[in-house]
Amino acid sequence: MDAGTWSSSMKTKSRCPLQDRRFIHRKASQENLDRFIPNRSAMDFSYAHYMLTEGKKEKENPVASSPARQAYQKQLAEAFNMNRTRILEFKNKPPAPVERIPKNFLSPPPPQSKSSKPKRYIPQSSERTLDAPDILDDFYLNLLDWGSSNVLSIALGSTVYLWNASDSSTLELVTVDDDEGPVTSVSWAPDGRHLAIGLNNSHVQLWDSTACRLLRTLRGVHQSRVGSLAWNNHILTTGGMDGKIVNNDVRVRSHIVDTYRGHHQELCGLKWSPSGQQLASGGNDNLVHVWDRSMASSNSPTRWLHRLDEHRAAVKALAWCPFQANLLASGGGGADQCIKFWNTHTGACLNTVNAGSQVCALLWSKNERELLSSHGFSQNQLIIWKYPSMVKMAELTGHTSRVLYMTQSPDGCTVASAAGDETLRFWNVFGTPEASKPAPKATNTPPFAQFYFIR
């Protein structure tokens, strides 16, 4: 089991949530100017004194002299290096470079292929840090999600806050009662407007974030806290401490439509594939299950498509590859510390990488063939991996506690991470997205056909 449970005695809020912690004071440009410091040992102060006194007198009061005297003075000036026009001047010049290997012995560099991309710069520090007081340091929960409308939701104790990434505004959506909370999971619906909130008392609330209104509460789904949530269009999948996975159709009154049974301990990870046909689940029983949507049954518990039992610790980190169908990445807890890749069509393990520490979350890049992992003890870092070689591209540090929660911006460029150190950090790790394709021509479809309704 991976440590991490919430304390019943909540701490008193000593600071405002989601406040920027940056205190960067730039000095005035005048303070950053450099000074020219001449080298005294390279200067001729006797000549300088002569030029400032006697030489000036001779120029201002020229004395008639014979050609022989002028020739003598010219030779004398050359001998004593008195033909200089500058006083503050360095005598010592750098030696001419010595070419050890002639250029004709060096073969010309191979021409660079047009298809190769320049190496991408990855910032090593977070671009923004916000306060996240009272966030629960619990490995089995999922308290952070970034919706398609560019609004980030985070649960701090019994309160859910919304942070708008477009204008950095903060909104307190709801604070649940003590007998319901704390909040144990949050997840945005695909429309970016409706938010699902899992509670410690086994209930699930559905909220309209635009109207700040509670739409409905799903009851009787689980017997204990709901730590995992995942959307598949209008289906909200919930995972609880009771080991059950339930599909809920939020459009109808009798919302329970499918039940998956295979885990015998708490669910801590749920992810639907991009196609919406397969569901991956991870639990505290060290198991990963893959479920097929077409095999779901409302009459009896559905049997899994694949049962993957190679991890040796709880599996919370799950991520479906966006560019390769049927490729699933999973990460194990403290006793496992491995990232595994699975072919969910055959159930075969394609690769195993020892990450060296507890794997808390995984995210695929939407723009590159890269994978981001967040970790616990003892470095509490984020690692960017190049896929499929799994070479480390960068390690990002800044958190002082295990990085339990991680989510991605809608454009795929920025990643938000939250940790037990009560900070929320934003990292620009995945670069800029490719140029968007022109929008397809409008067709004769009824208005609001792409939206579904929650009752």
Secondary structure as the mmCIF struct_conf table of DSSP 4:
data_model
#
loop_
_struct_conf.conf_type_id
_struct_conf.id
_struct_conf.beg_label_comp_id
_struct_conf.beg_label_asym_id
_struct_conf.beg_label_seq_id
_struct_conf.end_label_comp_id
_struct_conf.end_label_asym_id
_struct_conf.end_label_seq_id
BEND BEND1 SER A 8 SER A 9
HELX_LH_PP_P HELX_LH_PP_P1 MET A 10 LYS A 13
BEND BEND2 ARG A 15 ARG A 15
TURN_TY1_P TURN_TY1_P1 PRO A 17 LEU A 18
STRN STRN1 ASP A 20 ASP A 20
HELX_LH_PP_P HELX_LH_PP_P2 ARG A 26 ALA A 28
HELX_RH_3T_P HELX_RH_3T_P1 SER A 29 ASN A 32
HELX_RH_3T_P HELX_RH_3T_P2 ARG A 40 ALA A 42
HELX_RH_AL_P HELX_RH_AL_P1 PHE A 45 LEU A 52
TURN_TY1_P TURN_TY1_P2 THR A 53 THR A 53
HELX_RH_AL_P HELX_RH_AL_P2 GLU A 54 GLU A 60
BEND BEND3 ASN A 61 ASN A 61
HELX_RH_AL_P HELX_RH_AL_P3 PRO A 67 ALA A 79
TURN_TY1_P TURN_TY1_P3 PHE A 80 ASN A 81
BEND BEND4 ILE A 87 LEU A 88
HELX_LH_PP_P HELX_LH_PP_P3 LYS A 93 VAL A 98
BEND BEND5 ARG A 100 ILE A 101
HELX_RH_3T_P HELX_RH_3T_P3 LYS A 103 PHE A 105
BEND BEND6 LEU A 106 LEU A 106
HELX_LH_PP_P HELX_LH_PP_P4 SER A 107 SER A 113
TURN_TY1_P TURN_TY1_P4 LYS A 114 SER A 115
HELX_LH_PP_P HELX_LH_PP_P5 SER A 116 TYR A 121
BEND BEND7 GLN A 124 SER A 125
BEND BEND8 GLU A 127 GLU A 127
STRN STRN2 ARG A 128 ASP A 131
TURN_TY1_P TURN_TY1_P5 PRO A 133 ASP A 134
TURN_TY1_P TURN_TY1_P6 PHE A 139 TYR A 140
STRN STRN3 ASN A 142 ASN A 142
STRN STRN4 LEU A 144 TRP A 146
TURN_TY1_P TURN_TY1_P7 SER A 148 SER A 149
BEND BEND9 ASN A 150 ASN A 150
STRN STRN5 VAL A 151 LEU A 156
TURN_TY1_P TURN_TY1_P8 GLY A 157 SER A 158
STRN STRN6 THR A 159 ASN A 164
TURN_TY1_P TURN_TY1_P9 ALA A 165 SER A 168
STRN STRN7 SER A 169 THR A 175
TURN_TY1_P TURN_TY1_P10 ASP A 178 GLU A 180
BEND BEND10 PRO A 182 PRO A 182
STRN STRN8 VAL A 183 TRP A 188
TURN_TY1_P TURN_TY1_P11 PRO A 190 ASP A 191
BEND BEND11 GLY A 192 ARG A 193
STRN STRN9 HIS A 194 LEU A 199
TURN_TY1_P TURN_TY1_P12 ASN A 200 ASN A 201
BEND BEND12 SER A 202 SER A 202
STRN STRN10 VAL A 204 ASP A 208
TURN_TY1_P TURN_TY1_P13 SER A 209 CYS A 212
STRN STRN11 ARG A 213 LEU A 218
BEND BEND13 GLY A 220 VAL A 221
BEND BEND14 GLN A 223 SER A 224
STRN STRN12 VAL A 226 ASN A 232
TURN_TY1_P TURN_TY1_P14 ASN A 233 HIS A 234
STRN STRN13 ILE A 235 GLY A 240
TURN_TY1_P TURN_TY1_P15 MET A 241 ASP A 242
BEND BEND15 GLY A 243 GLY A 243
STRN STRN14 LYS A 244 ASP A 249
TURN_TY1_P TURN_TY1_P16 VAL A 250 ARG A 251
BEND BEND16 VAL A 252 SER A 254
STRN STRN15 ILE A 256 ARG A 261
BEND BEND17 HIS A 264 GLN A 265
STRN STRN16 LEU A 267 TRP A 272
TURN_TY1_P TURN_TY1_P17 PRO A 274 SER A 275
BEND BEND18 GLY A 276 GLN A 277
STRN STRN17 GLN A 278 GLY A 283
TURN_TY1_P TURN_TY1_P18 ASN A 284 ASP A 285
BEND BEND19 ASN A 286 ASN A 286
STRN STRN18 VAL A 288 ASP A 292
HELX_RH_3T_P HELX_RH_3T_P4 ARG A 293 MET A 295
BEND BEND20 SER A 298 SER A 300
HELX_LH_PP_P HELX_LH_PP_P6 PRO A 301 PRO A 301
STRN STRN19 THR A 302 THR A 302
HELX_LH_PP_P HELX_LH_PP_P7 ARG A 303 TRP A 304
BEND BEND21 LEU A 305 LEU A 305
STRN STRN20 HIS A 306 LEU A 308
BEND BEND22 ARG A 312 ALA A 313
STRN STRN21 VAL A 315 TRP A 320
BEND BEND23 PRO A 322 GLN A 324
TURN_TY1_P TURN_TY1_P19 ALA A 325 ASN A 326
STRN STRN22 LEU A 327 GLY A 332
TURN_TY1_P TURN_TY1_P20 GLY A 334 ASP A 336
STRN STRN23 CYS A 338 ASN A 343
TURN_TY1_P TURN_TY1_P21 THR A 344 GLY A 347
STRN STRN24 ALA A 348 ASN A 354
BEND BEND24 GLY A 356 SER A 357
STRN STRN25 VAL A 359 TRP A 364
BEND BEND25 LYS A 366 ARG A 369
STRN STRN26 GLU A 370 HIS A 375
TURN_TY1_P TURN_TY1_P22 PHE A 377 GLN A 379
STRN STRN27 LEU A 382 LYS A 386
TURN_TY1_P TURN_TY1_P23 TYR A 387 MET A 390
STRN STRN28 VAL A 391 LEU A 396
BEND BEND26 THR A 400 SER A 401
STRN STRN29 TYR A 405 GLN A 408
TURN_TY1_P TURN_TY1_P24 PRO A 410 ASP A 411
BEND BEND27 GLY A 412 CYS A 413
STRN STRN30 THR A 414 ALA A 418
TURN_TY1_P TURN_TY1_P25 GLY A 420 ASP A 421
BEND BEND28 GLU A 422 GLU A 422
STRN STRN31 THR A 423 ASN A 428
BEND BEND29 PHE A 430 PHE A 430
HELX_LH_PP_P HELX_LH_PP_P8 THR A 432 ALA A 442
TURN_TY1_P TURN_TY1_P26 PRO A 447 GLN A 450
#
